[in-house]
Amino acid sequence: MQTARFKRFLTAISLLIAIPTVSWAQDERSAHSRTGSSAVAVKPIYNPHTKSYFELRVDLPWPPRWSTARKFARTRIFKGVRGRLAVIKDVETHSFLKANFEPKEEVWIGLRFFCGVRKLVWVTGEEHPRTAFKVWARRWWRSNYKCSTGFQFMPIYYQKASKGFKWQASGPAKYFVSYLVEYPTGKE
């Protein structure tokens, strides 16, 4: 287990050195492979359903936790709009992301599961209703700890595409260098 984690850490570091800023877009797939070739800078992709632009960032410093991703997403600005971790409230937004992005690794999104009150809450402060759209992995958590160990919340991320592009919760010590930024411009 430790060896796999260390290998993933080395891979993340090598990506940061070889590719300091990478957008995660469909156009990029043909121009860039994860083998260290030069990346083509791709602008964020517009989703008319949400009236937002979405962009993948692969530039979190160590330790690349959810809180770091949230902070860095807020420092991004596109078309005069401050970014945030992506909010994916419906199947249309999920389908758009799935059609335009193909994650090769886990990617932080703007959702948290608050353990004490057993609620999903977006970075906007909006609660995600229990009856609303969800796309959970078969095993909804990826941690030995879950909520029973006193965590205030468990951050949610997208699994890599090879595992089905699903949501999964983790403990706060998961280190993923990728995060999905949304720029809610309200227009194209």
VENPEWO-V268715 format. One record per residue. N is the residue number from 0. RES is the residue in one small letter. OMEGA is omega in whole degrees, 0 to 359 (none if undefined). BURIAL is 1 if it has 16 or more other C-alpha atoms within 10 Angstrom, else 0. D_FIRST is the distance of its C-alpha to the first C-alpha in Angstrom with 2 decimals. Layout:
BEGIN
N&RES&OMEGA&BURIAL&D_FIRST / N&RES&OMEGA&BURIAL&D_FIRST
END
This chain:
BEGIN
0&m&180&0&0.00 / 1&q&180&0&3.81 / 2&t&179&0&5.42 / 3&a&179&0&5.27 / 4&r&180&0&6.32 / 5&f&178&0&8.66 / 6&k&179&0&10.01 / 7&r&177&0&10.80 / 8&f&179&1&12.43 / 9&l&178&0&14.42 / 10&t&179&0&15.46 / 11&a&179&1&16.67 / 12&i&180&1&18.56 / 13&s&177&0&20.13 / 14&l&180&1&21.26 / 15&l&180&1&22.83 / 16&i&183&0&24.65 / 17&a&186&0&25.87 / 18&i&185&1&26.53 / 19&p&179&0&27.50 / 20&t&183&1&28.77 / 21&v&169&1&28.11 / 22&s&189&1&29.60 / 23&w&188&1&27.85 / 24&a&182&1&30.79 / 25&q&180&0&32.10 / 26&d&184&0&34.41 / 27&e&185&1&31.59 / 28&r&181&0&29.76 / 29&s&184&0&32.43 / 30&a&187&0&32.77 / 31&h&172&1&29.18 / 32&s&183&0&26.10 / 33&r&180&0&22.66 / 34&t&177&0&23.38 / 35&g&177&0&25.01 / 36&s&181&0&28.56 / 37&s&179&0&30.80 / 38&a&174&1&30.51 / 39&v&180&1&33.65 / 40&a&181&0&34.20 / 41&v&179&1&34.76 / 42&k&175&0&36.44 / 43&p&184&1&35.11 / 44&i&183&1&36.03 / 45&y&174&1&38.63 / 46&n&182&1&38.30 / 47&p&180&0&41.85 / 48&h&181&0&40.75 / 49&t&186&1&39.22 / 50&k&180&0&41.38 / 51&s&170&1&38.30 / 52&y&178&1&36.59 / 53&f&182&1&32.84 / 54&e&173&1&30.78 / 55&l&175&1&27.15 / 56&r&178&1&26.23 / 57&v&186&1&23.39 / 58&d&180&1&24.28 / 59&l&176&1&22.56 / 60&p&180&0&22.39 / 61&w&354&0&19.56 / 62&p&185&0&18.27 / 63&p&181&1&18.65 / 64&r&180&1&18.81 / 65&w&181&1&21.13 / 66&s&176&0&23.88 / 67&t&178&1&23.87 / 68&a&178&1&24.14 / 69&r&180&1&26.99 / 70&k&181&0&28.75 / 71&f&178&1&28.54 / 72&a&180&1&29.71 / 73&r&179&1&32.73 / 74&t&181&0&33.62 / 75&r&177&1&34.01 / 76&i&178&0&37.56 / 77&f&182&1&38.89 / 78&k&177&0&42.55 / 79&g&183&0&43.17 / 80&v&178&1&40.62 / 81&r&179&1&37.72 / 82&g&173&1&34.34 / 83&r&172&1&31.99 / 84&l&187&1&28.67 / 85&a&176&1&29.60 / 86&v&186&1&31.30 / 87&i&188&1&31.02 / 88&k&186&1&33.44 / 89&d&183&0&34.62 / 90&v&180&0&34.06 / 91&e&179&0&36.22 / 92&t&178&1&34.03 / 93&h&180&1&30.84 / 94&s&177&0&32.66 / 95&f&181&1&33.79 / 96&l&180&1&30.32 / 97&k&180&0&29.00 / 98&a&186&0&32.03 / 99&n&183&1&31.77 / 100&f&179&1&28.11 / 101&e&185&1&25.26 / 102&p&176&1&21.94 / 103&k&180&0&19.47 / 104&e&180&1&16.88 / 105&e&186&1&16.80 / 106&v&178&1&20.11 / 107&w&173&1&21.36 / 108&i&187&1&24.65 / 109&g&182&1&27.22 / 110&l&176&1&26.49 / 111&r&173&1&25.32 / 112&f&179&1&25.28 / 113&f&189&1&27.18 / 114&c&185&1&26.08 / 115&g&182&0&29.34 / 116&v&179&0&31.63 / 117&r&180&0&29.28 / 118&k&172&0&30.38 / 119&l&182&1&29.07 / 120&v&178&1&30.63 / 121&w&179&1&30.86 / 122&v&177&0&31.11 / 123&t&184&0&34.84 / 124&g&180&0&35.05 / 125&e&175&0&35.89 / 126&e&175&0&34.52 / 127&h&185&1&33.09 / 128&p&180&0&35.13 / 129&r&183&0&33.58 / 130&t&182&0&35.77 / 131&a&178&0&34.95 / 132&f&174&0&32.88 / 133&k&178&1&29.15 / 134&v&184&1&26.60 / 135&w&171&1&23.59 / 136&a&180&1&20.63 / 137&r&173&0&20.78 / 138&r&190&0&18.22 / 139&w&180&0&19.66 / 140&w&177&1&16.90 / 141&r&182&0&13.25 / 142&s&175&0&12.51 / 143&n&190&0&12.38 / 144&y&186&0&15.66 / 145&k&184&1&18.07 / 146&c&186&1&21.63 / 147&s&182&0&22.27 / 148&t&173&0&20.83 / 149&g&176&0&23.59 / 150&f&174&0&22.42 / 151&q&178&1&25.55 / 152&f&174&1&24.02 / 153&m&178&1&20.98 / 154&p&182&1&21.19 / 155&i&178&1&21.25 / 156&y&171&1&20.13 / 157&y&172&1&20.75 / 158&q&175&1&18.03 / 159&k&186&1&18.34 / 160&a&181&0&21.38 / 161&s&178&0&19.75 / 162&k&171&0&18.42 / 163&g&175&0&21.94 / 164&f&183&1&22.72 / 165&k&174&1&22.24 / 166&w&173&1&21.83 / 167&q&179&1&18.84 / 168&a&179&1&18.65 / 169&s&171&1&15.95 / 170&g&184&1&15.94 / 171&p&184&1&17.55 / 172&a&176&0&14.60 / 173&k&184&1&13.24 / 174&y&177&1&14.08 / 175&f&184&1&15.92 / 176&v&182&1&18.71 / 177&s&176&1&20.85 / 178&y&183&1&23.41 / 179&l&182&1&26.40 / 180&v&175&1&29.71 / 181&e&176&1&32.84 / 182&y&184&1&36.33 / 183&p&185&1&38.67 / 184&t&184&1&41.88 / 185&g&179&0&43.94 / 186&k&179&0&45.49 / 187&e&none&0&44.85
END
